[in-house]
Structure formats: structure tokens, C-alpha cells
Amino acid sequence: MDYFANESQVLRVGDFEFANRTDRITIGGGDITRDEDGLKTLRALAEQLRQIEAALTVDRDKGQLPKKIAIKADTSEANPFN
């Protein structure tokens, strides 16, 4: 996933979801179980976190990473069919 590049990408890792935004990544999800599946999920999550860290580090090294941002308000509209 191209972290912080758009408002549309979503990546699923097990029951976890990484939702891409230009100002943040929202991570929601499930459980890491104490078994082989849990270890596999954890390793996949760790890889995604490393990619997010790399994206932030690139911005910092370019002098483009602010100390703190104000989170943009969600501009999505309610689904009229719900």
C-alpha cells in the first residue's frame, strides 16, 4: 500500500484493517491469538507497521514531517440507503 498517498486504499491483514488517509492511517481490527495463526498475523502486521514507519521517516528526512497535525474532519456522507 502507498501509505499517506490517497484516501481510498484499504488493506486487510487477518481481521485487521489498515485504512489509508493522506493525514493518518486508521488501524482497526481483531485479535492476535496465541497460536501459529496469531504469529503469522502478528508478523504481517509488523511488516505493515514497518512500511508506515518508513513512509514517515522519508517525510522527516525531507523536512516534511510536522511535529503535530490537526486531524481533518471526516467529509464522508451518510449512506442514504441505510
PDB file of N, CA, C and O in Angstrom, chain B, residues numbered from 101:
ATOM      1  N   MET B 101       0.852  -1.173   0.000  1.00  0.00           N
ATOM      2  CA  MET B 101       0.000   0.000   0.000  1.00  0.00           C
ATOM      3  C   MET B 101       0.898   1.236   0.000  1.00  0.00           C
ATOM      4  O   MET B 101       1.978   1.233   0.591  1.00  0.00           O
ATOM      5  N   ASP B 102       0.445   2.270  -0.658  1.00  0.00           N
ATOM      6  CA  ASP B 102       1.184   3.530  -0.740  1.00  0.00           C
ATOM      7  C   ASP B 102       0.692   4.434   0.392  1.00  0.00           C
ATOM      8  O   ASP B 102      -0.178   5.281   0.186  1.00  0.00           O
ATOM      9  N   TYR B 103       1.258   4.246   1.589  1.00  0.00           N
ATOM     10  CA  TYR B 103       0.766   4.923   2.787  1.00  0.00           C
ATOM     11  C   TYR B 103       0.823   6.439   2.675  1.00  0.00           C
ATOM     12  O   TYR B 103       1.811   7.000   2.201  1.00  0.00           O
ATOM     13  N   PHE B 104      -0.244   7.097   3.115  1.00  0.00           N
ATOM     14  CA  PHE B 104      -0.423   8.552   3.157  1.00  0.00           C
ATOM     15  C   PHE B 104      -0.569   9.169   1.766  1.00  0.00           C
ATOM     16  O   PHE B 104      -0.503  10.391   1.640  1.00  0.00           O
ATOM     17  N   ALA B 105      -0.763   8.371   0.726  1.00  0.00           N
ATOM     18  CA  ALA B 105      -0.808   8.901  -0.637  1.00  0.00           C
ATOM     19  C   ALA B 105      -2.219   9.151  -1.154  1.00  0.00           C
ATOM     20  O   ALA B 105      -2.396   9.866  -2.140  1.00  0.00           O
ATOM     21  N   ASN B 106      -3.223   8.574  -0.505  1.00  0.00           N
ATOM     22  CA  ASN B 106      -4.583   8.727  -1.016  1.00  0.00           C
ATOM     23  C   ASN B 106      -5.590   8.479   0.101  1.00  0.00           C
ATOM     24  O   ASN B 106      -5.221   8.161   1.231  1.00  0.00           O
ATOM     25  N   GLU B 107      -6.846   8.629  -0.231  1.00  0.00           N
ATOM     26  CA  GLU B 107      -7.935   8.453   0.734  1.00  0.00           C
ATOM     27  C   GLU B 107      -8.759   7.205   0.435  1.00  0.00           C
ATOM     28  O   GLU B 107      -9.877   7.068   0.932  1.00  0.00           O
ATOM     29  N   SER B 108      -8.224   6.301  -0.368  1.00  0.00           N
ATOM     30  CA  SER B 108      -9.082   5.219  -0.847  1.00  0.00           C
ATOM     31  C   SER B 108      -8.591   3.803  -0.560  1.00  0.00           C
ATOM     32  O   SER B 108      -9.392   2.869  -0.595  1.00  0.00           O
ATOM     33  N   GLN B 109      -7.328   3.616  -0.283  1.00  0.00           N
ATOM     34  CA  GLN B 109      -6.823   2.250  -0.123  1.00  0.00           C
ATOM     35  C   GLN B 109      -7.149   1.683   1.255  1.00  0.00           C
ATOM     36  O   GLN B 109      -7.057   2.370   2.272  1.00  0.00           O
ATOM     37  N   VAL B 110      -7.524   0.433   1.255  1.00  0.00           N
ATOM     38  CA  VAL B 110      -7.743  -0.315   2.494  1.00  0.00           C
ATOM     39  C   VAL B 110      -7.048  -1.663   2.327  1.00  0.00           C
ATOM     40  O   VAL B 110      -7.173  -2.319   1.293  1.00  0.00           O
ATOM     41  N   LEU B 111      -6.322  -2.058   3.354  1.00  0.00           N
ATOM     42  CA  LEU B 111      -5.609  -3.330   3.333  1.00  0.00           C
ATOM     43  C   LEU B 111      -6.075  -4.163   4.511  1.00  0.00           C
ATOM     44  O   LEU B 111      -6.154  -3.671   5.637  1.00  0.00           O
ATOM     45  N   ARG B 112      -6.382  -5.420   4.252  1.00  0.00           N
ATOM     46  CA  ARG B 112      -6.769  -6.338   5.329  1.00  0.00           C
ATOM     47  C   ARG B 112      -5.615  -7.287   5.621  1.00  0.00           C
ATOM     48  O   ARG B 112      -5.001  -7.858   4.721  1.00  0.00           O
ATOM     49  N   VAL B 113      -5.346  -7.432   6.911  1.00  0.00           N
ATOM     50  CA  VAL B 113      -4.366  -8.400   7.405  1.00  0.00           C
ATOM     51  C   VAL B 113      -5.097  -9.205   8.464  1.00  0.00           C
ATOM     52  O   VAL B 113      -5.296  -8.734   9.584  1.00  0.00           O
ATOM     53  N   GLY B 114      -5.496 -10.414   8.111  1.00  0.00           N
ATOM     54  CA  GLY B 114      -6.354 -11.175   9.018  1.00  0.00           C
ATOM     55  C   GLY B 114      -7.644 -10.405   9.230  1.00  0.00           C
ATOM     56  O   GLY B 114      -8.302 -10.011   8.267  1.00  0.00           O
ATOM     57  N   ASP B 115      -8.008 -10.189  10.486  1.00  0.00           N
ATOM     58  CA  ASP B 115      -9.196  -9.395  10.801  1.00  0.00           C
ATOM     59  C   ASP B 115      -8.881  -7.914  10.952  1.00  0.00           C
ATOM     60  O   ASP B 115      -9.781  -7.113  11.208  1.00  0.00           O
ATOM     61  N   PHE B 116      -7.619  -7.541  10.798  1.00  0.00           N
ATOM     62  CA  PHE B 116      -7.214  -6.147  10.949  1.00  0.00           C
ATOM     63  C   PHE B 116      -7.373  -5.410   9.628  1.00  0.00           C
ATOM     64  O   PHE B 116      -7.267  -6.000   8.554  1.00  0.00           O
ATOM     65  N   GLU B 117      -7.627  -4.111   9.727  1.00  0.00           N
ATOM     66  CA  GLU B 117      -7.816  -3.288   8.541  1.00  0.00           C
ATOM     67  C   GLU B 117      -6.980  -2.024   8.671  1.00  0.00           C
ATOM     68  O   GLU B 117      -7.032  -1.334   9.689  1.00  0.00           O
ATOM     69  N   PHE B 118      -6.213  -1.728   7.632  1.00  0.00           N
ATOM     70  CA  PHE B 118      -5.437  -0.501   7.543  1.00  0.00           C
ATOM     71  C   PHE B 118      -6.146   0.383   6.521  1.00  0.00           C
ATOM     72  O   PHE B 118      -6.195   0.047   5.338  1.00  0.00           O
ATOM     73  N   ALA B 119      -6.689   1.502   6.966  1.00  0.00           N
ATOM     74  CA  ALA B 119      -7.387   2.431   6.074  1.00  0.00           C
ATOM     75  C   ALA B 119      -6.471   3.619   5.812  1.00  0.00           C
ATOM     76  O   ALA B 119      -6.073   4.326   6.738  1.00  0.00           O
ATOM     77  N   ASN B 120      -6.146   3.828   4.562  1.00  0.00           N
ATOM     78  CA  ASN B 120      -5.224   4.879   4.157  1.00  0.00           C
ATOM     79  C   ASN B 120      -5.928   6.222   4.112  1.00  0.00           C
ATOM     80  O   ASN B 120      -7.048   6.326   3.613  1.00  0.00           O
ATOM     81  N   ARG B 121      -5.278   7.241   4.628  1.00  0.00           N
ATOM     82  CA  ARG B 121      -5.718   8.633   4.519  1.00  0.00           C
ATOM     83  C   ARG B 121      -4.465   9.450   4.226  1.00  0.00           C
ATOM     84  O   ARG B 121      -3.351   8.967   4.432  1.00  0.00           O
ATOM     85  N   THR B 122      -4.630  10.660   3.756  1.00  0.00           N
ATOM     86  CA  THR B 122      -3.453  11.483   3.478  1.00  0.00           C
ATOM     87  C   THR B 122      -2.836  12.059   4.744  1.00  0.00           C
ATOM     88  O   THR B 122      -1.673  12.462   4.742  1.00  0.00           O
ATOM     89  N   ASP B 123      -3.615  12.099   5.833  1.00  0.00           N
ATOM     90  CA  ASP B 123      -3.090  12.659   7.080  1.00  0.00           C
ATOM     91  C   ASP B 123      -2.946  11.637   8.197  1.00  0.00           C
ATOM     92  O   ASP B 123      -2.445  11.966   9.272  1.00  0.00           O
ATOM     93  N   ARG B 124      -3.378  10.399   7.961  1.00  0.00           N
ATOM     94  CA  ARG B 124      -3.282   9.369   9.001  1.00  0.00           C
ATOM     95  C   ARG B 124      -3.585   7.996   8.403  1.00  0.00           C
ATOM     96  O   ARG B 124      -4.125   7.877   7.303  1.00  0.00           O
ATOM     97  N   ILE B 125      -3.223   6.976   9.159  1.00  0.00           N
ATOM     98  CA  ILE B 125      -3.599   5.599   8.848  1.00  0.00           C
ATOM     99  C   ILE B 125      -4.469   5.136  10.004  1.00  0.00           C
ATOM    100  O   ILE B 125      -4.062   5.228  11.163  1.00  0.00           O
ATOM    101  N   THR B 126      -5.650   4.646   9.704  1.00  0.00           N
ATOM    102  CA  THR B 126      -6.532   4.133  10.742  1.00  0.00           C
ATOM    103  C   THR B 126      -6.421   2.617  10.748  1.00  0.00           C
ATOM    104  O   THR B 126      -6.589   1.959   9.722  1.00  0.00           O
ATOM    105  N   ILE B 127      -6.135   2.079  11.927  1.00  0.00           N
ATOM    106  CA  ILE B 127      -5.989   0.634  12.074  1.00  0.00           C
ATOM    107  C   ILE B 127      -7.098   0.136  12.984  1.00  0.00           C
ATOM    108  O   ILE B 127      -7.220   0.558  14.134  1.00  0.00           O
ATOM    109  N   GLY B 128      -7.891  -0.757  12.453  1.00  0.00           N
ATOM    110  CA  GLY B 128      -8.955  -1.364  13.240  1.00  0.00           C
ATOM    111  C   GLY B 128      -8.815  -2.864  13.131  1.00  0.00           C
ATOM    112  O   GLY B 128      -8.123  -3.375  12.250  1.00  0.00           O
ATOM    113  N   GLY B 129      -9.468  -3.557  14.021  1.00  0.00           N
ATOM    114  CA  GLY B 129      -9.292  -4.964  13.799  1.00  0.00           C
ATOM    115  C   GLY B 129      -9.743  -5.938  14.824  1.00  0.00           C
ATOM    116  O   GLY B 129     -10.744  -5.768  15.520  1.00  0.00           O
ATOM    117  N   GLY B 130      -8.962  -6.958  14.883  1.00  0.00           N
ATOM    118  CA  GLY B 130      -9.334  -8.150  15.613  1.00  0.00           C
ATOM    119  C   GLY B 130      -8.339  -8.528  16.674  1.00  0.00           C
ATOM    120  O   GLY B 130      -7.841  -7.683  17.417  1.00  0.00           O
ATOM    121  N   ASP B 131      -8.061  -9.786  16.733  1.00  0.00           N
ATOM    122  CA  ASP B 131      -7.246 -10.343  17.797  1.00  0.00           C
ATOM    123  C   ASP B 131      -5.994 -11.006  17.234  1.00  0.00           C
ATOM    124  O   ASP B 131      -5.966 -11.477  16.097  1.00  0.00           O
ATOM    125  N   ILE B 132      -4.968 -11.023  18.065  1.00  0.00           N
ATOM    126  CA  ILE B 132      -3.778 -11.819  17.789  1.00  0.00           C
ATOM    127  C   ILE B 132      -3.854 -13.000  18.750  1.00  0.00           C
ATOM    128  O   ILE B 132      -3.705 -12.847  19.963  1.00  0.00           O
ATOM    129  N   THR B 133      -4.086 -14.156  18.193  1.00  0.00           N
ATOM    130  CA  THR B 133      -4.271 -15.345  19.021  1.00  0.00           C
ATOM    131  C   THR B 133      -2.932 -15.987  19.362  1.00  0.00           C
ATOM    132  O   THR B 133      -1.941 -15.800  18.656  1.00  0.00           O
ATOM    133  N   ARG B 134      -2.919 -16.736  20.438  1.00  0.00           N
ATOM    134  CA  ARG B 134      -1.689 -17.390  20.885  1.00  0.00           C
ATOM    135  C   ARG B 134      -1.560 -18.756  20.211  1.00  0.00           C
ATOM    136  O   ARG B 134      -1.682 -19.802  20.848  1.00  0.00           O
ATOM    137  N   ASP B 135      -1.309 -18.708  18.902  1.00  0.00           N
ATOM    138  CA  ASP B 135      -1.140 -19.922  18.115  1.00  0.00           C
ATOM    139  C   ASP B 135      -0.376 -19.571  16.847  1.00  0.00           C
ATOM    140  O   ASP B 135       0.059 -18.432  16.677  1.00  0.00           O
ATOM    141  N   GLU B 136      -0.211 -20.543  15.957  1.00  0.00           N
ATOM    142  CA  GLU B 136       0.527 -20.308  14.708  1.00  0.00           C
ATOM    143  C   GLU B 136      -0.133 -19.223  13.863  1.00  0.00           C
ATOM    144  O   GLU B 136       0.556 -18.389  13.276  1.00  0.00           O
ATOM    145  N   ASP B 137      -1.463 -19.228  13.798  1.00  0.00           N
ATOM    146  CA  ASP B 137      -2.162 -18.189  13.039  1.00  0.00           C
ATOM    147  C   ASP B 137      -1.905 -16.812  13.634  1.00  0.00           C
ATOM    148  O   ASP B 137      -1.727 -15.837  12.905  1.00  0.00           O
ATOM    149  N   GLY B 138      -1.885 -16.736  14.957  1.00  0.00           N
ATOM    150  CA  GLY B 138      -1.612 -15.466  15.624  1.00  0.00           C
ATOM    151  C   GLY B 138      -0.223 -14.943  15.303  1.00  0.00           C
ATOM    152  O   GLY B 138      -0.042 -13.748  15.070  1.00  0.00           O
ATOM    153  N   LEU B 139       0.752 -15.830  15.292  1.00  0.00           N
ATOM    154  CA  LEU B 139       2.121 -15.437  14.953  1.00  0.00           C
ATOM    155  C   LEU B 139       2.199 -14.956  13.511  1.00  0.00           C
ATOM    156  O   LEU B 139       2.865 -13.962  13.220  1.00  0.00           O
ATOM    157  N   LYS B 140       1.529 -15.648  12.618  1.00  0.00           N
ATOM    158  CA  LYS B 140       1.505 -15.250  11.204  1.00  0.00           C
ATOM    159  C   LYS B 140       0.869 -13.870  11.054  1.00  0.00           C
ATOM    160  O   LYS B 140       1.386 -13.018  10.332  1.00  0.00           O
ATOM    161  N   THR B 141      -0.248 -13.654  11.735  1.00  0.00           N
ATOM    162  CA  THR B 141      -0.921 -12.353  11.688  1.00  0.00           C
ATOM    163  C   THR B 141      -0.021 -11.266  12.248  1.00  0.00           C
ATOM    164  O   THR B 141       0.103 -10.195  11.654  1.00  0.00           O
ATOM    165  N   LEU B 142       0.603 -11.531  13.379  1.00  0.00           N
ATOM    166  CA  LEU B 142       1.486 -10.550  14.008  1.00  0.00           C
ATOM    167  C   LEU B 142       2.631 -10.157  13.082  1.00  0.00           C
ATOM    168  O   LEU B 142       2.968  -8.978  12.973  1.00  0.00           O
ATOM    169  N   ARG B 143       3.217 -11.122  12.429  1.00  0.00           N
ATOM    170  CA  ARG B 143       4.323 -10.821  11.508  1.00  0.00           C
ATOM    171  C   ARG B 143       3.847  -9.970  10.330  1.00  0.00           C
ATOM    172  O   ARG B 143       4.562  -9.072   9.884  1.00  0.00           O
ATOM    173  N   ALA B 144       2.653 -10.247   9.830  1.00  0.00           N
ATOM    174  CA  ALA B 144       2.103  -9.447   8.734  1.00  0.00           C
ATOM    175  C   ALA B 144       1.798  -8.025   9.208  1.00  0.00           C
ATOM    176  O   ALA B 144       2.041  -7.063   8.480  1.00  0.00           O
ATOM    177  N   LEU B 145       1.269  -7.889  10.420  1.00  0.00           N
ATOM    178  CA  LEU B 145       1.010  -6.561  10.983  1.00  0.00           C
ATOM    179  C   LEU B 145       2.315  -5.793  11.168  1.00  0.00           C
ATOM    180  O   LEU B 145       2.399  -4.610  10.837  1.00  0.00           O
ATOM    181  N   ALA B 146       3.326  -6.466  11.695  1.00  0.00           N
ATOM    182  CA  ALA B 146       4.620  -5.823  11.921  1.00  0.00           C
ATOM    183  C   ALA B 146       5.211  -5.309  10.613  1.00  0.00           C
ATOM    184  O   ALA B 146       5.812  -4.235  10.586  1.00  0.00           O
ATOM    185  N   GLU B 147       5.048  -6.060   9.537  1.00  0.00           N
ATOM    186  CA  GLU B 147       5.548  -5.621   8.228  1.00  0.00           C
ATOM    187  C   GLU B 147       4.839  -4.349   7.787  1.00  0.00           C
ATOM    188  O   GLU B 147       5.480  -3.429   7.278  1.00  0.00           O
ATOM    189  N   GLN B 148       3.539  -4.284   7.973  1.00  0.00           N
ATOM    190  CA  GLN B 148       2.804  -3.071   7.599  1.00  0.00           C
ATOM    191  C   GLN B 148       3.243  -1.884   8.454  1.00  0.00           C
ATOM    192  O   GLN B 148       3.391  -0.775   7.942  1.00  0.00           O
ATOM    193  N   LEU B 149       3.449  -2.105   9.740  1.00  0.00           N
ATOM    194  CA  LEU B 149       3.917  -1.028  10.618  1.00  0.00           C
ATOM    195  C   LEU B 149       5.305  -0.550  10.200  1.00  0.00           C
ATOM    196  O   LEU B 149       5.586   0.647  10.269  1.00  0.00           O
ATOM    197  N   ARG B 150       6.171  -1.456   9.770  1.00  0.00           N
ATOM    198  CA  ARG B 150       7.494  -1.056   9.265  1.00  0.00           C
ATOM    199  C   ARG B 150       7.355  -0.188   8.011  1.00  0.00           C
ATOM    200  O   ARG B 150       8.103   0.774   7.838  1.00  0.00           O
ATOM    201  N   GLN B 151       6.405  -0.523   7.142  1.00  0.00           N
ATOM    202  CA  GLN B 151       6.194   0.281   5.937  1.00  0.00           C
ATOM    203  C   GLN B 151       5.673   1.673   6.284  1.00  0.00           C
ATOM    204  O   GLN B 151       6.074   2.660   5.666  1.00  0.00           O
ATOM    205  N   ILE B 152       4.787   1.754   7.265  1.00  0.00           N
ATOM    206  CA  ILE B 152       4.289   3.060   7.709  1.00  0.00           C
ATOM    207  C   ILE B 152       5.438   3.868   8.309  1.00  0.00           C
ATOM    208  O   ILE B 152       5.576   5.059   8.030  1.00  0.00           O
ATOM    209  N   GLU B 153       6.258   3.222   9.130  1.00  0.00           N
ATOM    210  CA  GLU B 153       7.419   3.901   9.723  1.00  0.00           C
ATOM    211  C   GLU B 153       8.350   4.419   8.629  1.00  0.00           C
ATOM    212  O   GLU B 153       8.854   5.537   8.727  1.00  0.00           O
ATOM    213  N   ALA B 154       8.577   3.627   7.605  1.00  0.00           N
ATOM    214  CA  ALA B 154       9.453   4.040   6.505  1.00  0.00           C
ATOM    215  C   ALA B 154       8.893   5.268   5.796  1.00  0.00           C
ATOM    216  O   ALA B 154       9.645   6.184   5.462  1.00  0.00           O
ATOM    217  N   ALA B 155       7.586   5.298   5.564  1.00  0.00           N
ATOM    218  CA  ALA B 155       6.964   6.451   4.904  1.00  0.00           C
ATOM    219  C   ALA B 155       7.126   7.713   5.746  1.00  0.00           C
ATOM    220  O   ALA B 155       7.431   8.781   5.216  1.00  0.00           O
ATOM    221  N   LEU B 156       6.923   7.592   7.050  1.00  0.00           N
ATOM    222  CA  LEU B 156       7.084   8.749   7.938  1.00  0.00           C
ATOM    223  C   LEU B 156       8.546   9.189   8.019  1.00  0.00           C
ATOM    224  O   LEU B 156       8.835  10.384   8.080  1.00  0.00           O
ATOM    225  N   THR B 157       9.456   8.235   8.020  1.00  0.00           N
ATOM    226  CA  THR B 157      10.880   8.558   8.085  1.00  0.00           C
ATOM    227  C   THR B 157      11.329   9.312   6.842  1.00  0.00           C
ATOM    228  O   THR B 157      12.116  10.254   6.939  1.00  0.00           O
ATOM    229  N   VAL B 158      10.840   8.910   5.679  1.00  0.00           N
ATOM    230  CA  VAL B 158      11.166   9.620   4.435  1.00  0.00           C
ATOM    231  C   VAL B 158      10.700  11.068   4.535  1.00  0.00           C
ATOM    232  O   VAL B 158      11.449  11.986   4.201  1.00  0.00           O
ATOM    233  N   ASP B 159       9.467  11.277   4.992  1.00  0.00           N
ATOM    234  CA  ASP B 159       8.954  12.645   5.141  1.00  0.00           C
ATOM    235  C   ASP B 159       9.807  13.440   6.127  1.00  0.00           C
ATOM    236  O   ASP B 159      10.127  14.602   5.877  1.00  0.00           O
ATOM    237  N   ARG B 160      10.174  12.817   7.246  1.00  0.00           N
ATOM    238  CA  ARG B 160      11.007  13.504   8.240  1.00  0.00           C
ATOM    239  C   ARG B 160      12.353  13.888   7.645  1.00  0.00           C
ATOM    240  O   ARG B 160      12.827  15.008   7.838  1.00  0.00           O
ATOM    241  N   ASP B 161      12.963  12.965   6.928  1.00  0.00           N
ATOM    242  CA  ASP B 161      14.279  13.230   6.347  1.00  0.00           C
ATOM    243  C   ASP B 161      14.228  14.328   5.290  1.00  0.00           C
ATOM    244  O   ASP B 161      15.228  15.006   5.054  1.00  0.00           O
ATOM    245  N   LYS B 162      13.085  14.508   4.660  1.00  0.00           N
ATOM    246  CA  LYS B 162      12.894  15.593   3.688  1.00  0.00           C
ATOM    247  C   LYS B 162      12.499  16.899   4.368  1.00  0.00           C
ATOM    248  O   LYS B 162      12.338  17.921   3.702  1.00  0.00           O
ATOM    249  N   GLY B 163      12.341  16.870   5.691  1.00  0.00           N
ATOM    250  CA  GLY B 163      11.894  18.057   6.421  1.00  0.00           C
ATOM    251  C   GLY B 163      10.419  18.338   6.250  1.00  0.00           C
ATOM    252  O   GLY B 163       9.979  19.472   6.439  1.00  0.00           O
ATOM    253  N   GLN B 164       9.640  17.315   5.892  1.00  0.00           N
ATOM    254  CA  GLN B 164       8.219  17.490   5.600  1.00  0.00           C
ATOM    255  C   GLN B 164       7.305  16.862   6.648  1.00  0.00           C
ATOM    256  O   GLN B 164       6.104  16.727   6.414  1.00  0.00           O
ATOM    257  N   LEU B 165       7.854  16.477   7.796  1.00  0.00           N
ATOM    258  CA  LEU B 165       7.045  15.834   8.828  1.00  0.00           C
ATOM    259  C   LEU B 165       6.826  16.817   9.975  1.00  0.00           C
ATOM    260  O   LEU B 165       7.755  17.117  10.724  1.00  0.00           O
ATOM    261  N   PRO B 166       5.592  17.320  10.113  1.00  0.00           N
ATOM    262  CA  PRO B 166       5.330  18.271  11.200  1.00  0.00           C
ATOM    263  C   PRO B 166       5.388  17.585  12.561  1.00  0.00           C
ATOM    264  O   PRO B 166       5.267  16.364  12.661  1.00  0.00           O
ATOM    265  N   LYS B 167       5.573  18.385  13.601  1.00  0.00           N
ATOM    266  CA  LYS B 167       5.575  17.848  14.969  1.00  0.00           C
ATOM    267  C   LYS B 167       4.213  17.278  15.322  1.00  0.00           C
ATOM    268  O   LYS B 167       4.127  16.216  15.940  1.00  0.00           O
ATOM    269  N   LYS B 168       3.143  17.973  14.936  1.00  0.00           N
ATOM    270  CA  LYS B 168       1.770  17.559  15.276  1.00  0.00           C
ATOM    271  C   LYS B 168       0.837  18.140  14.225  1.00  0.00           C
ATOM    272  O   LYS B 168       1.019  19.273  13.780  1.00  0.00           O
ATOM    273  N   ILE B 169      -0.160  17.362  13.832  1.00  0.00           N
ATOM    274  CA  ILE B 169      -1.153  17.863  12.878  1.00  0.00           C
ATOM    275  C   ILE B 169      -2.518  17.916  13.545  1.00  0.00           C
ATOM    276  O   ILE B 169      -2.763  17.260  14.557  1.00  0.00           O
ATOM    277  N   ALA B 170      -3.388  18.701  12.962  1.00  0.00           N
ATOM    278  CA  ALA B 170      -4.798  18.678  13.345  1.00  0.00           C
ATOM    279  C   ALA B 170      -5.468  17.676  12.412  1.00  0.00           C
ATOM    280  O   ALA B 170      -5.339  17.772  11.191  1.00  0.00           O
ATOM    281  N   ILE B 171      -6.173  16.730  12.981  1.00  0.00           N
ATOM    282  CA  ILE B 171      -6.840  15.709  12.171  1.00  0.00           C
ATOM    283  C   ILE B 171      -7.959  16.363  11.373  1.00  0.00           C
ATOM    284  O   ILE B 171      -8.783  17.094  11.921  1.00  0.00           O
ATOM    285  N   LYS B 172      -7.977  16.093  10.086  1.00  0.00           N
ATOM    286  CA  LYS B 172      -9.028  16.618   9.214  1.00  0.00           C
ATOM    287  C   LYS B 172     -10.356  15.965   9.561  1.00  0.00           C
ATOM    288  O   LYS B 172     -10.416  14.776   9.871  1.00  0.00           O
ATOM    289  N   ALA B 173     -11.403  16.748   9.506  1.00  0.00           N
ATOM    290  CA  ALA B 173     -12.739  16.201   9.752  1.00  0.00           C
ATOM    291  C   ALA B 173     -13.095  15.224   8.648  1.00  0.00           C
ATOM    292  O   ALA B 173     -12.717  15.414   7.492  1.00  0.00           O
ATOM    293  N   ASP B 174     -13.819  14.185   9.009  1.00  0.00           N
ATOM    294  CA  ASP B 174     -14.287  13.207   8.027  1.00  0.00           C
ATOM    295  C   ASP B 174     -15.346  13.874   7.166  1.00  0.00           C
ATOM    296  O   ASP B 174     -16.353  14.363   7.677  1.00  0.00           O
ATOM    297  N   THR B 175     -15.118  13.893   5.865  1.00  0.00           N
ATOM    298  CA  THR B 175     -16.049  14.560   4.958  1.00  0.00           C
ATOM    299  C   THR B 175     -16.978  13.588   4.248  1.00  0.00           C
ATOM    300  O   THR B 175     -17.715  13.979   3.343  1.00  0.00           O
ATOM    301  N   SER B 176     -16.946  12.322   4.652  1.00  0.00           N
ATOM    302  CA  SER B 176     -17.834  11.356   4.007  1.00  0.00           C
ATOM    303  C   SER B 176     -19.273  11.617   4.433  1.00  0.00           C
ATOM    304  O   SER B 176     -19.532  12.104   5.534  1.00  0.00           O
ATOM    305  N   GLU B 177     -20.184  11.292   3.562  1.00  0.00           N
ATOM    306  CA  GLU B 177     -21.601  11.498   3.832  1.00  0.00           C
ATOM    307  C   GLU B 177     -22.254  10.173   4.184  1.00  0.00           C
ATOM    308  O   GLU B 177     -21.811   9.107   3.755  1.00  0.00           O
ATOM    309  N   ALA B 178     -23.310  10.262   4.971  1.00  0.00           N
ATOM    310  CA  ALA B 178     -24.048   9.062   5.353  1.00  0.00           C
ATOM    311  C   ALA B 178     -24.650   8.410   4.113  1.00  0.00           C
ATOM    312  O   ALA B 178     -25.078   9.096   3.185  1.00  0.00           O
ATOM    313  N   ASN B 179     -24.678   7.097   4.107  1.00  0.00           N
ATOM    314  CA  ASN B 179     -25.269   6.353   3.008  1.00  0.00           C
ATOM    315  C   ASN B 179     -26.787   6.500   3.075  1.00  0.00           C
ATOM    316  O   ASN B 179     -27.393   6.081   4.061  1.00  0.00           O
ATOM    317  N   PRO B 180     -27.417   7.081   2.057  1.00  0.00           N
ATOM    318  CA  PRO B 180     -28.867   7.286   2.106  1.00  0.00           C
ATOM    319  C   PRO B 180     -29.663   5.982   2.004  1.00  0.00           C
ATOM    320  O   PRO B 180     -30.874   5.978   2.228  1.00  0.00           O
ATOM    321  N   PHE B 181     -28.995   4.882   1.669  1.00  0.00           N
ATOM    322  CA  PHE B 181     -29.679   3.602   1.521  1.00  0.00           C
ATOM    323  C   PHE B 181     -29.665   2.777   2.797  1.00  0.00           C
ATOM    324  O   PHE B 181     -30.214   1.675   2.828  1.00  0.00           O
ATOM    325  N   ASN B 182     -29.045   3.294   3.848  1.00  0.00           N
ATOM    326  CA  ASN B 182     -29.029   2.582   5.140  1.00  0.00           C
ATOM    327  C   ASN B 182     -30.245   2.937   5.959  1.00  0.00           C
ATOM    328  O   ASN B 182     -30.407   2.439   7.073  1.00  0.00           O
TER     329      ASN B 182
END
